[in-house]
Amino acid sequence: MSQEERLRDLESHFWEAVRNALSILDADTVLADDYRARLKNAPSAERLLALHEDPIDVAATLAGISLTDAQLQNYRPRGEMGRHTGLKIP
């Protein structure tokens, strides 16, 4: 798998996690799609940098809200399996 293919795979997982986080925040998931479209033509280094953000933080910024403790508890990625999924992993 080439570096560009790996980046696309990473991006796919990341944006799915952002959409999941937006759902947890009761925000429109199209916000993730719009932001992803804006980054689509950015250099790969810039796109990769965007993937270093936590999806819940990206979702909150896109939705224009401050996260509450309850929202953070609903979004508790743990370990590698839960990372960037927005799912609770027991």
PDB file of N, CA, C and O in Angstrom:
ATOM      1  N   MET A   1       0.855  -1.179   0.000  1.00  0.00           N
ATOM      2  CA  MET A   1       0.000   0.000   0.000  1.00  0.00           C
ATOM      3  C   MET A   1       0.902   1.242   0.000  1.00  0.00           C
ATOM      4  O   MET A   1       1.831   1.344   0.800  1.00  0.00           O
ATOM      5  N   SER A   2       0.618   2.168  -0.892  1.00  0.00           N
ATOM      6  CA  SER A   2       1.423   3.381  -0.991  1.00  0.00           C
ATOM      7  C   SER A   2       1.098   4.330   0.164  1.00  0.00           C
ATOM      8  O   SER A   2       0.095   4.169   0.861  1.00  0.00           O
ATOM      9  N   GLN A   3       1.967   5.315   0.345  1.00  0.00           N
ATOM     10  CA  GLN A   3       1.747   6.300   1.407  1.00  0.00           C
ATOM     11  C   GLN A   3       0.440   7.053   1.176  1.00  0.00           C
ATOM     12  O   GLN A   3      -0.295   7.323   2.125  1.00  0.00           O
ATOM     13  N   GLU A   4       0.149   7.390  -0.069  1.00  0.00           N
ATOM     14  CA  GLU A   4      -1.095   8.106  -0.385  1.00  0.00           C
ATOM     15  C   GLU A   4      -2.314   7.230  -0.091  1.00  0.00           C
ATOM     16  O   GLU A   4      -3.327   7.733   0.395  1.00  0.00           O
ATOM     17  N   GLU A   5      -2.233   5.940  -0.377  1.00  0.00           N
ATOM     18  CA  GLU A   5      -3.341   5.019  -0.074  1.00  0.00           C
ATOM     19  C   GLU A   5      -3.547   4.901   1.435  1.00  0.00           C
ATOM     20  O   GLU A   5      -4.681   4.874   1.911  1.00  0.00           O
ATOM     21  N   ARG A   6      -2.451   4.831   2.180  1.00  0.00           N
ATOM     22  CA  ARG A   6      -2.556   4.762   3.643  1.00  0.00           C
ATOM     23  C   ARG A   6      -3.191   6.024   4.196  1.00  0.00           C
ATOM     24  O   ARG A   6      -4.016   5.968   5.107  1.00  0.00           O
ATOM     25  N   LEU A   7      -2.801   7.170   3.638  1.00  0.00           N
ATOM     26  CA  LEU A   7      -3.383   8.438   4.076  1.00  0.00           C
ATOM     27  C   LEU A   7      -4.878   8.461   3.794  1.00  0.00           C
ATOM     28  O   LEU A   7      -5.659   8.891   4.644  1.00  0.00           O
ATOM     29  N   ARG A   8      -5.289   8.004   2.615  1.00  0.00           N
ATOM     30  CA  ARG A   8      -6.725   7.968   2.291  1.00  0.00           C
ATOM     31  C   ARG A   8      -7.481   7.054   3.246  1.00  0.00           C
ATOM     32  O   ARG A   8      -8.596   7.375   3.658  1.00  0.00           O
ATOM     33  N   ASP A   9      -6.882   5.910   3.606  1.00  0.00           N
ATOM     34  CA  ASP A   9      -7.506   4.985   4.547  1.00  0.00           C
ATOM     35  C   ASP A   9      -7.638   5.633   5.931  1.00  0.00           C
ATOM     36  O   ASP A   9      -8.684   5.540   6.574  1.00  0.00           O
ATOM     37  N   LEU A  10      -6.573   6.281   6.372  1.00  0.00           N
ATOM     38  CA  LEU A  10      -6.603   6.989   7.657  1.00  0.00           C
ATOM     39  C   LEU A  10      -7.674   8.063   7.648  1.00  0.00           C
ATOM     40  O   LEU A  10      -8.438   8.202   8.603  1.00  0.00           O
ATOM     41  N   GLU A  11      -7.723   8.818   6.563  1.00  0.00           N
ATOM     42  CA  GLU A  11      -8.718   9.883   6.446  1.00  0.00           C
ATOM     43  C   GLU A  11     -10.131   9.319   6.509  1.00  0.00           C
ATOM     44  O   GLU A  11     -10.998   9.887   7.173  1.00  0.00           O
ATOM     45  N   SER A  12     -10.361   8.232   5.838  1.00  0.00           N
ATOM     46  CA  SER A  12     -11.685   7.619   5.844  1.00  0.00           C
ATOM     47  C   SER A  12     -12.129   7.261   7.259  1.00  0.00           C
ATOM     48  O   SER A  12     -13.259   7.546   7.656  1.00  0.00           O
ATOM     49  N   HIS A  13     -11.235   6.639   8.012  1.00  0.00           N
ATOM     50  CA  HIS A  13     -11.553   6.283   9.403  1.00  0.00           C
ATOM     51  C   HIS A  13     -11.759   7.529  10.262  1.00  0.00           C
ATOM     52  O   HIS A  13     -12.676   7.583  11.082  1.00  0.00           O
ATOM     53  N   PHE A  14     -10.910   8.516  10.069  1.00  0.00           N
ATOM     54  CA  PHE A  14     -10.999   9.744  10.853  1.00  0.00           C
ATOM     55  C   PHE A  14     -12.332  10.454  10.615  1.00  0.00           C
ATOM     56  O   PHE A  14     -13.007  10.850  11.566  1.00  0.00           O
ATOM     57  N   TRP A  15     -12.706  10.614   9.349  1.00  0.00           N
ATOM     58  CA  TRP A  15     -13.933  11.347   9.049  1.00  0.00           C
ATOM     59  C   TRP A  15     -15.174  10.587   9.503  1.00  0.00           C
ATOM     60  O   TRP A  15     -16.179  11.200   9.863  1.00  0.00           O
ATOM     61  N   GLU A  16     -15.112   9.276   9.487  1.00  0.00           N
ATOM     62  CA  GLU A  16     -16.214   8.488  10.049  1.00  0.00           C
ATOM     63  C   GLU A  16     -16.317   8.761  11.547  1.00  0.00           C
ATOM     64  O   GLU A  16     -17.418   8.882  12.084  1.00  0.00           O
ATOM     65  N   ALA A  17     -15.172   8.857  12.219  1.00  0.00           N
ATOM     66  CA  ALA A  17     -15.168   9.159  13.653  1.00  0.00           C
ATOM     67  C   ALA A  17     -15.698  10.559  13.924  1.00  0.00           C
ATOM     68  O   ALA A  17     -16.402  10.768  14.912  1.00  0.00           O
ATOM     69  N   VAL A  18     -15.373  11.519  13.067  1.00  0.00           N
ATOM     70  CA  VAL A  18     -15.897  12.881  13.243  1.00  0.00           C
ATOM     71  C   VAL A  18     -17.414  12.872  13.060  1.00  0.00           C
ATOM     72  O   VAL A  18     -18.133  13.522  13.819  1.00  0.00           O
ATOM     73  N   ARG A  19     -17.904  12.143  12.059  1.00  0.00           N
ATOM     74  CA  ARG A  19     -19.361  12.038  11.870  1.00  0.00           C
ATOM     75  C   ARG A  19     -20.021  11.389  13.085  1.00  0.00           C
ATOM     76  O   ARG A  19     -21.080  11.835  13.527  1.00  0.00           O
ATOM     77  N   ASN A  20     -19.402  10.338  13.629  1.00  0.00           N
ATOM     78  CA  ASN A  20     -19.934   9.705  14.845  1.00  0.00           C
ATOM     79  C   ASN A  20     -19.972  10.699  16.001  1.00  0.00           C
ATOM     80  O   ASN A  20     -20.951  10.763  16.744  1.00  0.00           O
ATOM     81  N   ALA A  21     -18.904  11.470  16.145  1.00  0.00           N
ATOM     82  CA  ALA A  21     -18.842  12.461  17.219  1.00  0.00           C
ATOM     83  C   ALA A  21     -19.915  13.533  17.030  1.00  0.00           C
ATOM     84  O   ALA A  21     -20.547  13.953  17.998  1.00  0.00           O
ATOM     85  N   LEU A  22     -20.122  13.972  15.799  1.00  0.00           N
ATOM     86  CA  LEU A  22     -21.185  14.947  15.545  1.00  0.00           C
ATOM     87  C   LEU A  22     -22.544  14.382  15.923  1.00  0.00           C
ATOM     88  O   LEU A  22     -23.395  15.102  16.446  1.00  0.00           O
ATOM     89  N   SER A  23     -22.750  13.106  15.664  1.00  0.00           N
ATOM     90  CA  SER A  23     -24.017  12.466  16.054  1.00  0.00           C
ATOM     91  C   SER A  23     -24.184  12.480  17.565  1.00  0.00           C
ATOM     92  O   SER A  23     -25.273  12.756  18.069  1.00  0.00           O
ATOM     93  N   ILE A  24     -23.113  12.184  18.290  1.00  0.00           N
ATOM     94  CA  ILE A  24     -23.152  12.214  19.754  1.00  0.00           C
ATOM     95  C   ILE A  24     -23.518  13.610  20.243  1.00  0.00           C
ATOM     96  O   ILE A  24     -24.199  13.765  21.256  1.00  0.00           O
ATOM     97  N   LEU A  25     -23.063  14.617  19.518  1.00  0.00           N
ATOM     98  CA  LEU A  25     -23.336  16.008  19.891  1.00  0.00           C
ATOM     99  C   LEU A  25     -24.659  16.515  19.338  1.00  0.00           C
ATOM    100  O   LEU A  25     -24.980  17.695  19.476  1.00  0.00           O
ATOM    101  N   ASP A  26     -25.425  15.631  18.712  1.00  0.00           N
ATOM    102  CA  ASP A  26     -26.700  15.998  18.083  1.00  0.00           C
ATOM    103  C   ASP A  26     -26.528  17.122  17.063  1.00  0.00           C
ATOM    104  O   ASP A  26     -27.369  18.014  16.952  1.00  0.00           O
ATOM    105  N   ALA A  27     -25.419  17.059  16.322  1.00  0.00           N
ATOM    106  CA  ALA A  27     -25.141  18.052  15.287  1.00  0.00           C
ATOM    107  C   ALA A  27     -25.229  17.373  13.915  1.00  0.00           C
ATOM    108  O   ALA A  27     -25.150  16.149  13.811  1.00  0.00           O
ATOM    109  N   ASP A  28     -25.387  18.163  12.899  1.00  0.00           N
ATOM    110  CA  ASP A  28     -25.524  17.658  11.532  1.00  0.00           C
ATOM    111  C   ASP A  28     -24.195  17.083  11.042  1.00  0.00           C
ATOM    112  O   ASP A  28     -23.176  17.772  11.045  1.00  0.00           O
ATOM    113  N   THR A  29     -24.213  15.826  10.626  1.00  0.00           N
ATOM    114  CA  THR A  29     -22.983  15.167  10.172  1.00  0.00           C
ATOM    115  C   THR A  29     -22.461  15.738   8.853  1.00  0.00           C
ATOM    116  O   THR A  29     -21.316  15.483   8.482  1.00  0.00           O
ATOM    117  N   VAL A  30     -23.283  16.500   8.149  1.00  0.00           N
ATOM    118  CA  VAL A  30     -22.822  17.115   6.904  1.00  0.00           C
ATOM    119  C   VAL A  30     -21.695  18.114   7.188  1.00  0.00           C
ATOM    120  O   VAL A  30     -20.927  18.448   6.286  1.00  0.00           O
ATOM    121  N   LEU A  31     -21.588  18.590   8.425  1.00  0.00           N
ATOM    122  CA  LEU A  31     -20.491  19.488   8.791  1.00  0.00           C
ATOM    123  C   LEU A  31     -19.136  18.822   8.544  1.00  0.00           C
ATOM    124  O   LEU A  31     -18.192  19.474   8.099  1.00  0.00           O
ATOM    125  N   ALA A  32     -19.045  17.528   8.834  1.00  0.00           N
ATOM    126  CA  ALA A  32     -17.800  16.793   8.596  1.00  0.00           C
ATOM    127  C   ALA A  32     -17.513  16.693   7.105  1.00  0.00           C
ATOM    128  O   ALA A  32     -16.375  16.867   6.669  1.00  0.00           O
ATOM    129  N   ASP A  33     -18.540  16.416   6.336  1.00  0.00           N
ATOM    130  CA  ASP A  33     -18.366  16.295   4.889  1.00  0.00           C
ATOM    131  C   ASP A  33     -17.923  17.618   4.264  1.00  0.00           C
ATOM    132  O   ASP A  33     -17.085  17.640   3.363  1.00  0.00           O
ATOM    133  N   ASP A  34     -18.495  18.715   4.752  1.00  0.00           N
ATOM    134  CA  ASP A  34     -18.121  20.034   4.237  1.00  0.00           C
ATOM    135  C   ASP A  34     -16.665  20.355   4.560  1.00  0.00           C
ATOM    136  O   ASP A  34     -15.930  20.849   3.706  1.00  0.00           O
ATOM    137  N   TYR A  35     -16.253  20.075   5.783  1.00  0.00           N
ATOM    138  CA  TYR A  35     -14.873  20.355   6.184  1.00  0.00           C
ATOM    139  C   TYR A  35     -13.908  19.457   5.402  1.00  0.00           C
ATOM    140  O   TYR A  35     -12.855  19.906   4.951  1.00  0.00           O
ATOM    141  N   ARG A  36     -14.281  18.198   5.252  1.00  0.00           N
ATOM    142  CA  ARG A  36     -13.436  17.271   4.489  1.00  0.00           C
ATOM    143  C   ARG A  36     -13.283  17.756   3.050  1.00  0.00           C
ATOM    144  O   ARG A  36     -12.190  17.682   2.487  1.00  0.00           O
ATOM    145  N   ALA A  37     -14.350  18.245   2.457  1.00  0.00           N
ATOM    146  CA  ALA A  37     -14.297  18.745   1.082  1.00  0.00           C
ATOM    147  C   ALA A  37     -13.359  19.945   0.980  1.00  0.00           C
ATOM    148  O   ALA A  37     -12.646  20.094  -0.013  1.00  0.00           O
ATOM    149  N   ARG A  38     -13.357  20.804   2.008  1.00  0.00           N
ATOM    150  CA  ARG A  38     -12.455  21.960   1.992  1.00  0.00           C
ATOM    151  C   ARG A  38     -10.995  21.528   2.051  1.00  0.00           C
ATOM    152  O   ARG A  38     -10.124  22.192   1.487  1.00  0.00           O
ATOM    153  N   LEU A  39     -10.724  20.409   2.736  1.00  0.00           N
ATOM    154  CA  LEU A  39      -9.352  19.919   2.860  1.00  0.00           C
ATOM    155  C   LEU A  39      -8.925  19.028   1.691  1.00  0.00           C
ATOM    156  O   LEU A  39      -7.745  18.706   1.555  1.00  0.00           O
ATOM    157  N   LYS A  40      -9.869  18.635   0.860  1.00  0.00           N
ATOM    158  CA  LYS A  40      -9.608  17.645  -0.189  1.00  0.00           C
ATOM    159  C   LYS A  40      -8.415  17.996  -1.078  1.00  0.00           C
ATOM    160  O   LYS A  40      -7.616  17.120  -1.408  1.00  0.00           O
ATOM    161  N   ASN A  41      -8.289  19.235  -1.458  1.00  0.00           N
ATOM    162  CA  ASN A  41      -7.230  19.637  -2.373  1.00  0.00           C
ATOM    163  C   ASN A  41      -6.000  20.193  -1.665  1.00  0.00           C
ATOM    164  O   ASN A  41      -5.085  20.703  -2.311  1.00  0.00           O
ATOM    165  N   ALA A  42      -5.980  20.095  -0.353  1.00  0.00           N
ATOM    166  CA  ALA A  42      -4.813  20.560   0.405  1.00  0.00           C
ATOM    167  C   ALA A  42      -3.663  19.571   0.213  1.00  0.00           C
ATOM    168  O   ALA A  42      -3.892  18.402  -0.100  1.00  0.00           O
ATOM    169  N   PRO A  43      -2.441  20.035   0.400  1.00  0.00           N
ATOM    170  CA  PRO A  43      -1.306  19.112   0.318  1.00  0.00           C
ATOM    171  C   PRO A  43      -1.461  17.981   1.336  1.00  0.00           C
ATOM    172  O   PRO A  43      -2.082  18.162   2.384  1.00  0.00           O
ATOM    173  N   SER A  44      -0.893  16.817   1.020  1.00  0.00           N
ATOM    174  CA  SER A  44      -1.048  15.655   1.903  1.00  0.00           C
ATOM    175  C   SER A  44      -0.528  15.931   3.310  1.00  0.00           C
ATOM    176  O   SER A  44      -1.079  15.410   4.279  1.00  0.00           O
ATOM    177  N   ALA A  45       0.524  16.743   3.440  1.00  0.00           N
ATOM    178  CA  ALA A  45       1.051  17.063   4.777  1.00  0.00           C
ATOM    179  C   ALA A  45       0.011  17.833   5.597  1.00  0.00           C
ATOM    180  O   ALA A  45      -0.129  17.595   6.797  1.00  0.00           O
ATOM    181  N   GLU A  46      -0.711  18.747   4.963  1.00  0.00           N
ATOM    182  CA  GLU A  46      -1.745  19.511   5.653  1.00  0.00           C
ATOM    183  C   GLU A  46      -2.920  18.604   6.033  1.00  0.00           C
ATOM    184  O   GLU A  46      -3.475  18.718   7.126  1.00  0.00           O
ATOM    185  N   ARG A  47      -3.290  17.705   5.117  1.00  0.00           N
ATOM    186  CA  ARG A  47      -4.375  16.765   5.411  1.00  0.00           C
ATOM    187  C   ARG A  47      -3.990  15.855   6.565  1.00  0.00           C
ATOM    188  O   ARG A  47      -4.811  15.577   7.439  1.00  0.00           O
ATOM    189  N   LEU A  48      -2.742  15.387   6.574  1.00  0.00           N
ATOM    190  CA  LEU A  48      -2.263  14.520   7.649  1.00  0.00           C
ATOM    191  C   LEU A  48      -2.268  15.258   8.977  1.00  0.00           C
ATOM    192  O   LEU A  48      -2.621  14.675  10.002  1.00  0.00           O
ATOM    193  N   LEU A  49      -1.885  16.522   8.979  1.00  0.00           N
ATOM    194  CA  LEU A  49      -1.891  17.319  10.203  1.00  0.00           C
ATOM    195  C   LEU A  49      -3.303  17.408  10.785  1.00  0.00           C
ATOM    196  O   LEU A  49      -3.479  17.353  12.002  1.00  0.00           O
ATOM    197  N   ALA A  50      -4.298  17.543   9.925  1.00  0.00           N
ATOM    198  CA  ALA A  50      -5.688  17.615  10.389  1.00  0.00           C
ATOM    199  C   ALA A  50      -6.103  16.335  11.107  1.00  0.00           C
ATOM    200  O   ALA A  50      -6.951  16.368  11.999  1.00  0.00           O
ATOM    201  N   LEU A  51      -5.508  15.209  10.722  1.00  0.00           N
ATOM    202  CA  LEU A  51      -5.861  13.924  11.326  1.00  0.00           C
ATOM    203  C   LEU A  51      -5.310  13.761  12.742  1.00  0.00           C
ATOM    204  O   LEU A  51      -5.657  12.802  13.431  1.00  0.00           O
ATOM    205  N   HIS A  52      -4.468  14.673  13.176  1.00  0.00           N
ATOM    206  CA  HIS A  52      -3.910  14.586  14.519  1.00  0.00           C
ATOM    207  C   HIS A  52      -4.845  15.164  15.579  1.00  0.00           C
ATOM    208  O   HIS A  52      -4.590  15.031  16.777  1.00  0.00           O
ATOM    209  N   GLU A  53      -5.903  15.791  15.146  1.00  0.00           N
ATOM    210  CA  GLU A  53      -6.894  16.319  16.082  1.00  0.00           C
ATOM    211  C   GLU A  53      -7.792  15.189  16.570  1.00  0.00           C
ATOM    212  O   GLU A  53      -7.997  14.200  15.865  1.00  0.00           O
ATOM    213  N   ASP A  54      -8.318  15.338  17.765  1.00  0.00           N
ATOM    214  CA  ASP A  54      -9.270  14.363  18.279  1.00  0.00           C
ATOM    215  C   ASP A  54     -10.613  14.610  17.590  1.00  0.00           C
ATOM    216  O   ASP A  54     -11.081  15.749  17.554  1.00  0.00           O
ATOM    217  N   PRO A  55     -11.235  13.577  17.050  1.00  0.00           N
ATOM    218  CA  PRO A  55     -12.505  13.767  16.332  1.00  0.00           C
ATOM    219  C   PRO A  55     -13.581  14.487  17.145  1.00  0.00           C
ATOM    220  O   PRO A  55     -14.364  15.247  16.575  1.00  0.00           O
ATOM    221  N   ILE A  56     -13.641  14.272  18.446  1.00  0.00           N
ATOM    222  CA  ILE A  56     -14.665  14.948  19.256  1.00  0.00           C
ATOM    223  C   ILE A  56     -14.385  16.445  19.318  1.00  0.00           C
ATOM    224  O   ILE A  56     -15.316  17.249  19.334  1.00  0.00           O
ATOM    225  N   ASP A  57     -13.109  16.825  19.354  1.00  0.00           N
ATOM    226  CA  ASP A  57     -12.763  18.249  19.348  1.00  0.00           C
ATOM    227  C   ASP A  57     -13.082  18.883  18.003  1.00  0.00           C
ATOM    228  O   ASP A  57     -13.582  20.007  17.945  1.00  0.00           O
ATOM    229  N   VAL A  58     -12.795  18.170  16.931  1.00  0.00           N
ATOM    230  CA  VAL A  58     -13.124  18.663  15.588  1.00  0.00           C
ATOM    231  C   VAL A  58     -14.633  18.836  15.470  1.00  0.00           C
ATOM    232  O   VAL A  58     -15.111  19.853  14.970  1.00  0.00           O
ATOM    233  N   ALA A  59     -15.374  17.842  15.932  1.00  0.00           N
ATOM    234  CA  ALA A  59     -16.843  17.902  15.859  1.00  0.00           C
ATOM    235  C   ALA A  59     -17.383  19.089  16.650  1.00  0.00           C
ATOM    236  O   ALA A  59     -18.265  19.804  16.173  1.00  0.00           O
ATOM    237  N   ALA A  60     -16.864  19.298  17.842  1.00  0.00           N
ATOM    238  CA  ALA A  60     -17.324  20.420  18.667  1.00  0.00           C
ATOM    239  C   ALA A  60     -17.029  21.753  17.981  1.00  0.00           C
ATOM    240  O   ALA A  60     -17.865  22.656  17.981  1.00  0.00           O
ATOM    241  N   THR A  61     -15.842  21.870  17.399  1.00  0.00           N
ATOM    242  CA  THR A  61     -15.484  23.098  16.689  1.00  0.00           C
ATOM    243  C   THR A  61     -16.402  23.311  15.489  1.00  0.00           C
ATOM    244  O   THR A  61     -16.893  24.418  15.269  1.00  0.00           O
ATOM    245  N   LEU A  62     -16.633  22.257  14.717  1.00  0.00           N
ATOM    246  CA  LEU A  62     -17.511  22.368  13.552  1.00  0.00           C
ATOM    247  C   LEU A  62     -18.935  22.736  13.953  1.00  0.00           C
ATOM    248  O   LEU A  62     -19.612  23.488  13.252  1.00  0.00           O
ATOM    249  N   ALA A  63     -19.382  22.199  15.088  1.00  0.00           N
ATOM    250  CA  ALA A  63     -20.744  22.464  15.560  1.00  0.00           C
ATOM    251  C   ALA A  63     -20.850  23.790  16.308  1.00  0.00           C
ATOM    252  O   ALA A  63     -21.950  24.271  16.579  1.00  0.00           O
ATOM    253  N   GLY A  64     -19.692  24.382  16.641  1.00  0.00           N
ATOM    254  CA  GLY A  64     -19.696  25.667  17.345  1.00  0.00           C
ATOM    255  C   GLY A  64     -20.155  25.557  18.783  1.00  0.00           C
ATOM    256  O   GLY A  64     -20.818  26.454  19.304  1.00  0.00           O
ATOM    257  N   ILE A  65     -19.797  24.439  19.434  1.00  0.00           N
ATOM    258  CA  ILE A  65     -20.220  24.247  20.822  1.00  0.00           C
ATOM    259  C   ILE A  65     -19.017  23.948  21.715  1.00  0.00           C
ATOM    260  O   ILE A  65     -17.942  23.581  21.240  1.00  0.00           O
ATOM    261  N   SER A  66     -19.226  24.114  23.007  1.00  0.00           N
ATOM    262  CA  SER A  66     -18.244  23.695  24.005  1.00  0.00           C
ATOM    263  C   SER A  66     -18.685  22.342  24.533  1.00  0.00           C
ATOM    264  O   SER A  66     -19.867  22.123  24.796  1.00  0.00           O
ATOM    265  N   LEU A  67     -17.741  21.447  24.684  1.00  0.00           N
ATOM    266  CA  LEU A  67     -18.059  20.096  25.152  1.00  0.00           C
ATOM    267  C   LEU A  67     -18.396  20.084  26.640  1.00  0.00           C
ATOM    268  O   LEU A  67     -17.768  20.774  27.444  1.00  0.00           O
ATOM    269  N   THR A  68     -19.403  19.283  26.986  1.00  0.00           N
ATOM    270  CA  THR A  68     -19.752  19.088  28.388  1.00  0.00           C
ATOM    271  C   THR A  68     -19.137  17.776  28.866  1.00  0.00           C
ATOM    272  O   THR A  68     -18.714  16.946  28.061  1.00  0.00           O
ATOM    273  N   ASP A  69     -19.094  17.601  30.176  1.00  0.00           N
ATOM    274  CA  ASP A  69     -18.597  16.342  30.727  1.00  0.00           C
ATOM    275  C   ASP A  69     -19.443  15.161  30.256  1.00  0.00           C
ATOM    276  O   ASP A  69     -18.910  14.092  29.960  1.00  0.00           O
ATOM    277  N   ALA A  70     -20.748  15.352  30.186  1.00  0.00           N
ATOM    278  CA  ALA A  70     -21.638  14.263  29.746  1.00  0.00           C
ATOM    279  C   ALA A  70     -21.335  13.861  28.300  1.00  0.00           C
ATOM    280  O   ALA A  70     -21.327  12.674  27.974  1.00  0.00           O
ATOM    281  N   GLN A  71     -21.089  14.833  27.449  1.00  0.00           N
ATOM    282  CA  GLN A  71     -20.772  14.515  26.058  1.00  0.00           C
ATOM    283  C   GLN A  71     -19.443  13.774  25.961  1.00  0.00           C
ATOM    284  O   GLN A  71     -19.300  12.833  25.180  1.00  0.00           O
ATOM    285  N   LEU A  72     -18.480  14.206  26.758  1.00  0.00           N
ATOM    286  CA  LEU A  72     -17.184  13.526  26.750  1.00  0.00           C
ATOM    287  C   LEU A  72     -17.298  12.102  27.269  1.00  0.00           C
ATOM    288  O   LEU A  72     -16.572  11.219  26.812  1.00  0.00           O
ATOM    289  N   GLN A  73     -18.195  11.867  28.214  1.00  0.00           N
ATOM    290  CA  GLN A  73     -18.393  10.509  28.730  1.00  0.00           C
ATOM    291  C   GLN A  73     -19.035   9.613  27.686  1.00  0.00           C
ATOM    292  O   GLN A  73     -18.780   8.409  27.660  1.00  0.00           O
ATOM    293  N   ASN A  74     -19.868  10.187  26.823  1.00  0.00           N
ATOM    294  CA  ASN A  74     -20.475   9.413  25.743  1.00  0.00           C
ATOM    295  C   ASN A  74     -19.480   9.106  24.639  1.00  0.00           C
ATOM    296  O   ASN A  74     -19.713   8.228  23.809  1.00  0.00           O
ATOM    297  N   TYR A  75     -18.391   9.820  24.633  1.00  0.00           N
ATOM    298  CA  TYR A  75     -17.348   9.638  23.631  1.00  0.00           C
ATOM    299  C   TYR A  75     -16.065   9.323  24.397  1.00  0.00           C
ATOM    300  O   TYR A  75     -15.351  10.229  24.828  1.00  0.00           O
ATOM    301  N   ARG A  76     -15.784   8.056  24.559  1.00  0.00           N
ATOM    302  CA  ARG A  76     -14.608   7.654  25.318  1.00  0.00           C
ATOM    303  C   ARG A  76     -13.784   6.645  24.544  1.00  0.00           C
ATOM    304  O   ARG A  76     -13.789   5.460  24.877  1.00  0.00           O
ATOM    305  N   PRO A  77     -13.083   7.089  23.524  1.00  0.00           N
ATOM    306  CA  PRO A  77     -12.252   6.104  22.835  1.00  0.00           C
ATOM    307  C   PRO A  77     -11.153   5.603  23.759  1.00  0.00           C
ATOM    308  O   PRO A  77     -10.509   6.393  24.450  1.00  0.00           O
ATOM    309  N   ARG A  78     -10.939   4.301  23.773  1.00  0.00           N
ATOM    310  CA  ARG A  78      -9.893   3.703  24.594  1.00  0.00           C
ATOM    311  C   ARG A  78      -9.079   2.754  23.759  1.00  0.00           C
ATOM    312  O   ARG A  78      -9.619   1.980  22.970  1.00  0.00           O
ATOM    313  N   GLY A  79      -7.797   2.815  23.933  1.00  0.00           N
ATOM    314  CA  GLY A  79      -6.934   1.866  23.250  1.00  0.00           C
ATOM    315  C   GLY A  79      -6.997   2.035  21.741  1.00  0.00           C
ATOM    316  O   GLY A  79      -7.671   2.931  21.232  1.00  0.00           O
ATOM    317  N   GLU A  80      -6.305   1.186  21.050  1.00  0.00           N
ATOM    318  CA  GLU A  80      -6.215   1.290  19.596  1.00  0.00           C
ATOM    319  C   GLU A  80      -7.558   1.023  18.919  1.00  0.00           C
ATOM    320  O   GLU A  80      -7.882   1.668  17.922  1.00  0.00           O
ATOM    321  N   MET A  81      -8.344   0.082  19.445  1.00  0.00           N
ATOM    322  CA  MET A  81      -9.620  -0.250  18.820  1.00  0.00           C
ATOM    323  C   MET A  81     -10.595   0.916  18.885  1.00  0.00           C
ATOM    324  O   MET A  81     -11.344   1.152  17.936  1.00  0.00           O
ATOM    325  N   GLY A  82     -10.593   1.642  19.988  1.00  0.00           N
ATOM    326  CA  GLY A  82     -11.552   2.730  20.138  1.00  0.00           C
ATOM    327  C   GLY A  82     -11.072   4.062  19.611  1.00  0.00           C
ATOM    328  O   GLY A  82     -11.855   5.005  19.493  1.00  0.00           O
ATOM    329  N   ARG A  83      -9.799   4.148  19.295  1.00  0.00           N
ATOM    330  CA  ARG A  83      -9.234   5.407  18.867  1.00  0.00           C
ATOM    331  C   ARG A  83      -9.874   5.870  17.570  1.00  0.00           C
ATOM    332  O   ARG A  83      -9.972   5.108  16.609  1.00  0.00           O
ATOM    333  N   HIS A  84     -10.304   7.109  17.548  1.00  0.00           N
ATOM    334  CA  HIS A  84     -10.922   7.738  16.386  1.00  0.00           C
ATOM    335  C   HIS A  84     -12.160   6.988  15.899  1.00  0.00           C
ATOM    336  O   HIS A  84     -12.458   6.994  14.705  1.00  0.00           O
ATOM    337  N   THR A  85     -12.867   6.355  16.799  1.00  0.00           N
ATOM    338  CA  THR A  85     -14.124   5.728  16.390  1.00  0.00           C
ATOM    339  C   THR A  85     -15.315   6.393  17.060  1.00  0.00           C
ATOM    340  O   THR A  85     -16.434   6.336  16.549  1.00  0.00           O
ATOM    341  N   GLY A  86     -15.074   7.026  18.205  1.00  0.00           N
ATOM    342  CA  GLY A  86     -16.181   7.618  18.926  1.00  0.00           C
ATOM    343  C   GLY A  86     -17.022   6.568  19.646  1.00  0.00           C
ATOM    344  O   GLY A  86     -18.117   6.871  20.119  1.00  0.00           O
ATOM    345  N   LEU A  87     -16.530   5.362  19.733  1.00  0.00           N
ATOM    346  CA  LEU A  87     -17.266   4.282  20.380  1.00  0.00           C
ATOM    347  C   LEU A  87     -16.679   3.988  21.747  1.00  0.00           C
ATOM    348  O   LEU A  87     -15.471   4.108  21.956  1.00  0.00           O
ATOM    349  N   LYS A  88     -17.537   3.605  22.672  1.00  0.00           N
ATOM    350  CA  LYS A  88     -17.070   3.164  23.975  1.00  0.00           C
ATOM    351  C   LYS A  88     -16.535   1.745  23.845  1.00  0.00           C
ATOM    352  O   LYS A  88     -17.238   0.857  23.361  1.00  0.00           O
ATOM    353  N   ILE A  89     -15.321   1.531  24.266  1.00  0.00           N
ATOM    354  CA  ILE A  89     -14.719   0.218  24.242  1.00  0.00           C
ATOM    355  C   ILE A  89     -14.544  -0.241  25.681  1.00  0.00           C
ATOM    356  O   ILE A  89     -13.770   0.363  26.423  1.00  0.00           O
ATOM    357  N   PRO A  90     -15.254  -1.311  26.102  1.00  0.00           N
ATOM    358  CA  PRO A  90     -15.164  -1.734  27.509  1.00  0.00           C
ATOM    359  C   PRO A  90     -13.770  -2.203  27.881  1.00  0.00           C
ATOM    360  O   PRO A  90     -13.534  -2.590  29.025  1.00  0.00           O
TER     361      PRO A  90
END
